[in-house]
Amino acid sequence: MIGFPVFPDHDEPGRQGHGDAATRASVESALHAADDLDAAEIAVSMLGSYVILEGFVRRRGDVERAVGIAESIVGRGYVHSRLLRR
């Protein structure tokens, strides 16, 4: 587990001052901090309480790895992947 804040109740209004920008920044930071993932071509956006991952990865398993990292921050089931492998 990477040492980034977890927002288990991220979809609740007034989530202790954590806005979409903070959640997106946390996910982006975690993706770029992962030594085993090239996140240079991954864009992170928010759609309501869901994190959307879009872009490209290079290796087999990177899509699952990126989703796992994002889910470790926002919770399982709150990440939608639109990542493609080149």
N, C-alpha and C positions, 0 to 999 in steps of 0.2 A: 504494500500500500504506500502510495506517495503521500507525503505530508502536506496535503492541501485541505482547506475547510470542506466539510461535508454539510450539505443543507438538506437533511432528511425531510423537512416539512417545507420544501422550497416552493410548493404550489399554494401555500397559505397566504392570504393577503397580509401585508405588514410583516413580512418574514424577517423580523429583527433587523431591518435596515439593509438587507441584501436584495439588491435589484437585479434585473436581468443583466445589466452590464457587469456586475460583480460576479455573477454566476458564469457568464460567458468568459470573462477574464480568467477565472479559476480553472475552467475546463481547458482553455487555450494554454495556460501556463503548465498544467499537468501534462498535456499532450507533448509540448515542446521539451519538457523536462525528462520524459521517458527516454532512456538510453537506447532502448530496443525498437524505437519507432521513429521514422522520418515523417514529421508532421508539417513539413514546409509547404505542402500543397493541400492542407486541410483547413477549411474555413468553418468557424463555429458561429451559429446564430441561434436565436431563441424564437420560438413560436408558442406563445402562451407560456405554459410551464414545461415545455419540452425543449431539449437541446437538439439542434439539427447539425449533423456533421456532413459537410459536402466537400468534394474534391477528389483527389487521387492519392493512392498509396502504391508502393512499389513491390512489396513482398506479400506472399501468401500468409495469411494470418494477421496482417496489419489492420484489416477492417475490424475484426473481432477484438484485437488489442485496443484500438482506439475507442470502440464502444465500451469496452470494459473500464477503461480509464475514466471516460465521461460518466459512466454509471456509478463509479466509486465516489463521485462528487455529488451528483443530483439524484441518484437512486435508480434502482433497476426499473426498467419500463418507461423511463422518462427521456430516453435517447432514441432519436430516429436517424438512421444512417443512410446517406445518399452517396457513400464513398464507392469509388470504382478503383479496381486494380489495373495498373498499366503494365 
